[in-house]
Amino acid sequence: MKSKTQRDCRTKVLVPVVLLAIGCFSTRAAAQNTELQQKVAEIKEASARNKQALAQYTWQEQVTISLKGEQKKQEHFQVRLGPDGKPQKTSLDPPPAAAPEERHHRLKEHIVEKKKEEYKEYADRMKELAQQYVPPERDLLQQAYEKGNITLGTAAANPNVLQLVIHNYLKPQDSMTLAFDRTLRELLSVQIASYMDDPKDAMNLTVRFSRLPDGTNHISGMNINGVSKQLNIAVENSNYGHL
């Protein structure tokens, strides 16, 4: 009888403690969910605002393509956003000099040209994939939030910087980490781990953002790394000016 009484007493004490712990956890979870919802809304609003502001600008873009650490090509463009919100580019480079006719008949030159076309095609596909991630699309952000694929944290080096980690944003098993300034309410950087057609064909993407004098947030630099091909694309944007 005494043992049963002791068990009953322990149960009476334990139940309120457990309920209190559950209540505290639920409160914290609800508070974090509210903050997450707010930050997702702020990022969507900031992205839309900056996209609209950048439509009034033109800028220069330098694209450097390297294969296995060796620079293979460098291109320069004048860029502006088109009516569809996508970049429209005009080359600033002179047209390539025509090679002597007889060289085209050499087998070695033919092989070299074929290799160039292969890595150029792959590089173009990498750039196209990167453009689907940055800047983050409001509809895809909302979908990720609704599916519970976003977690919220704080950067260890700077408590003023929030980190939103998104899984399955564009493709299954991809991930995107957004660094967001609490005070300025703008993106500082984006880290992406994705892949081309196959998850084994990994593509990593790092994006840096900067501010223009009027406060417009823009991509200042981008590094795209095709892991399996050891192909790297470095993009630098500069010389922003009003149209």
C-alpha positions as CSV (number, residue, x, y, z in Angstrom):
1,M,0.0,0.0,0.0
2,K,2.8,2.4,0.9
3,S,4.5,1.7,-2.4
4,K,1.4,2.5,-4.4
5,T,0.9,5.7,-2.4
6,Q,4.5,6.7,-3.2
7,R,3.9,6.0,-6.9
8,D,0.7,8.0,-6.9
9,C,2.5,11.0,-5.2
10,R,5.4,10.8,-7.7
11,T,2.9,10.8,-10.6
12,K,1.0,13.8,-9.1
13,V,4.3,15.7,-9.0
14,L,5.6,14.5,-12.3
15,V,2.6,15.2,-14.4
16,P,2.5,19.0,-13.8
17,V,6.2,19.2,-14.4
18,V,5.9,17.4,-17.8
19,L,2.9,19.6,-18.7
20,L,4.8,22.7,-17.8
21,A,7.8,21.6,-19.9
22,I,5.5,20.8,-22.9
23,G,3.8,24.2,-22.4
24,C,7.2,26.0,-22.4
25,F,8.3,24.1,-25.5
26,S,5.1,24.9,-27.3
27,T,5.4,28.6,-26.5
28,R,9.0,28.7,-27.7
29,A,8.1,26.8,-30.9
30,A,5.2,29.1,-31.6
31,A,7.4,32.2,-31.0
32,Q,10.1,30.8,-33.3
33,N,7.5,30.0,-36.0
34,T,6.2,33.5,-35.8
35,E,9.7,34.9,-36.2
36,L,10.4,32.6,-39.1
37,Q,7.2,33.6,-40.8
38,Q,8.1,37.2,-40.3
39,K,11.7,36.8,-41.7
40,V,10.4,34.8,-44.7
41,A,8.0,37.7,-45.4
42,E,10.8,40.3,-45.1
43,I,13.1,38.4,-47.5
44,K,10.3,38.0,-50.0
45,E,9.5,41.8,-49.7
46,A,13.2,42.7,-50.0
47,S,13.7,40.5,-53.0
48,A,10.7,42.0,-54.8
49,R,11.7,45.6,-53.9
50,N,15.3,45.2,-55.0
51,K,14.3,43.5,-58.3
52,Q,12.1,46.5,-59.1
53,A,14.9,48.9,-58.2
54,L,17.5,47.0,-60.3
55,A,15.2,47.4,-63.3
56,Q,16.3,51.0,-63.3
57,Y,20.0,50.1,-63.5
58,T,22.6,48.8,-65.9
59,W,25.9,47.3,-64.9
60,Q,28.9,45.4,-66.1
61,E,29.6,41.8,-65.5
62,Q,32.8,39.9,-65.7
63,V,32.6,36.1,-66.1
64,T,35.8,34.0,-65.6
65,I,35.7,30.3,-66.4
66,S,38.4,28.0,-65.0
67,L,38.9,24.3,-65.6
68,K,41.0,22.4,-63.1
69,G,42.3,25.6,-61.7
70,E,43.4,27.0,-65.1
71,Q,41.6,30.0,-66.6
72,K,40.1,29.1,-69.9
73,K,37.9,32.1,-70.8
74,Q,37.0,35.5,-69.5
75,E,34.0,37.5,-70.8
76,H,32.6,41.0,-70.2
77,F,29.0,42.1,-70.6
78,Q,26.8,45.1,-70.1
79,V,23.7,43.9,-68.3
80,R,20.2,45.1,-67.5
81,L,17.0,43.4,-66.5
82,G,14.4,42.8,-69.3
83,P,10.6,43.1,-69.0
84,D,10.5,39.5,-67.7
85,G,12.8,40.4,-64.9
86,K,15.7,38.3,-66.3
87,P,19.1,39.6,-67.2
88,Q,19.7,40.8,-70.7
89,K,23.4,40.8,-71.7
90,T,25.4,42.6,-74.4
91,S,28.9,41.5,-75.0
92,L,31.6,44.1,-74.4
93,D,34.4,41.9,-75.9
94,P,35.7,42.2,-79.5
95,P,34.7,39.4,-81.8
96,P,37.2,36.6,-81.8
97,A,39.8,36.7,-84.6
98,A,39.1,34.2,-87.4
99,A,41.6,31.3,-87.4
100,P,43.4,30.5,-90.7
101,E,41.4,28.2,-92.8
102,E,43.9,25.5,-92.9
103,R,43.9,25.1,-89.2
104,H,40.4,23.8,-89.2
105,H,41.6,20.7,-91.0
106,R,44.0,19.7,-88.3
107,L,42.9,16.8,-86.1
108,K,44.5,18.3,-83.0
109,E,42.7,21.7,-83.4
110,H,39.5,19.9,-84.0
111,I,39.8,18.0,-80.7
112,V,40.7,21.2,-78.8
113,E,37.7,23.0,-80.2
114,K,35.4,20.1,-79.3
115,K,36.7,20.2,-75.7
116,K,36.1,23.9,-75.5
117,E,32.5,23.5,-76.7
118,E,31.9,20.7,-74.1
119,Y,33.0,22.8,-71.1
120,K,31.3,25.9,-72.5
121,E,28.0,24.0,-72.8
122,Y,28.4,22.7,-69.2
123,A,29.3,26.1,-67.9
124,D,26.2,27.6,-69.6
125,R,24.0,25.0,-67.9
126,M,25.7,25.8,-64.5
127,K,24.9,29.5,-65.0
128,E,21.3,28.7,-65.9
129,L,20.9,26.6,-62.8
130,A,22.4,29.3,-60.6
131,Q,20.0,31.9,-61.9
132,Q,17.1,29.7,-60.7
133,Y,18.4,30.0,-57.1
134,V,19.3,33.7,-56.9
135,P,17.7,36.0,-56.1
136,P,15.4,33.7,-54.1
137,E,11.9,33.5,-55.6
138,R,9.0,34.5,-53.3
139,D,6.8,31.6,-54.4
140,L,9.5,29.0,-53.8
141,L,10.2,30.5,-50.4
142,Q,6.6,30.4,-49.5
143,Q,6.3,26.8,-50.6
144,A,9.4,25.8,-48.5
145,Y,7.9,27.6,-45.5
146,E,4.5,25.9,-45.9
147,K,6.2,22.5,-46.1
148,G,8.3,23.1,-43.0
149,N,11.5,23.0,-44.9
150,I,13.0,26.2,-43.4
151,T,14.8,26.4,-40.1
152,L,15.9,29.6,-38.4
153,G,19.2,30.3,-36.5
154,T,21.8,32.9,-35.7
155,A,25.2,33.2,-37.2
156,A,27.8,32.3,-34.6
157,A,30.2,35.2,-35.6
158,N,27.5,37.9,-35.6
159,P,24.2,37.7,-33.6
160,N,22.8,40.4,-35.8
161,V,22.8,38.1,-38.7
162,L,20.0,35.5,-39.0
163,Q,20.5,32.3,-41.0
164,L,17.6,30.6,-42.8
165,V,18.4,27.1,-43.9
166,I,16.1,25.8,-46.6
167,H,16.0,22.2,-47.8
168,N,14.4,20.9,-51.0
169,Y,14.1,24.5,-52.3
170,L,14.4,23.8,-56.0
171,K,15.4,20.1,-56.2
172,P,15.1,17.2,-53.8
173,Q,17.9,17.1,-51.3
174,D,19.3,20.5,-52.2
175,S,20.0,23.1,-49.5
176,M,20.2,26.9,-49.4
177,T,21.5,29.0,-46.5
178,L,20.5,32.7,-46.5
179,A,22.4,35.2,-44.3
180,F,20.0,38.0,-43.5
181,D,20.9,41.3,-41.7
182,R,18.3,41.9,-38.9
183,T,18.8,45.7,-38.9
184,L,19.1,46.5,-42.6
185,R,16.6,43.7,-43.5
186,E,18.5,42.6,-46.5
187,L,20.5,39.6,-47.7
188,L,24.2,39.4,-47.1
189,S,25.1,36.1,-48.7
190,V,23.6,32.9,-50.0
191,Q,25.2,29.4,-49.9
192,I,23.7,26.7,-52.1
193,A,24.5,23.0,-52.4
194,S,22.7,21.6,-55.4
195,Y,23.4,19.4,-58.4
196,M,23.0,19.2,-62.2
197,D,21.0,16.3,-63.6
198,D,22.2,13.7,-61.0
199,P,22.9,14.2,-57.3
200,K,26.4,12.8,-57.9
201,D,27.0,15.8,-60.2
202,A,27.3,18.4,-57.5
203,M,27.2,22.1,-58.0
204,N,28.0,24.5,-55.1
205,L,27.2,28.2,-55.3
206,T,28.3,31.1,-53.2
207,V,26.7,34.6,-53.6
208,R,27.7,37.9,-52.1
209,F,25.4,40.9,-51.9
210,S,26.3,44.6,-51.6
211,R,24.4,47.9,-51.4
212,L,24.2,50.7,-53.9
213,P,24.2,54.4,-52.6
214,D,20.4,54.5,-52.8
215,G,20.1,51.3,-50.6
216,T,19.4,48.9,-53.5
217,N,20.7,45.4,-52.6
218,H,22.4,43.6,-55.5
219,I,24.6,40.6,-56.3
220,S,28.2,41.8,-56.2
221,G,29.9,38.5,-56.8
222,M,29.1,34.8,-57.4
223,N,31.2,31.7,-57.4
224,I,29.8,28.5,-59.1
225,N,31.7,25.3,-58.6
226,G,30.9,22.2,-60.7
227,V,32.6,19.6,-58.5
228,S,32.8,16.6,-60.8
229,K,34.0,18.5,-63.8
230,Q,36.3,20.7,-61.7
231,L,34.8,23.6,-63.5
232,N,34.6,27.0,-61.8
233,I,32.7,30.2,-62.8
234,A,33.5,33.4,-61.0
235,V,31.1,36.4,-61.7
236,E,31.9,39.9,-60.6
237,N,29.4,42.8,-61.0
238,S,30.4,46.5,-61.0
239,N,29.9,50.0,-62.4
240,Y,26.2,50.3,-61.7
241,G,24.5,53.2,-63.3
242,H,21.0,54.5,-63.8
243,L,19.4,53.9,-67.2
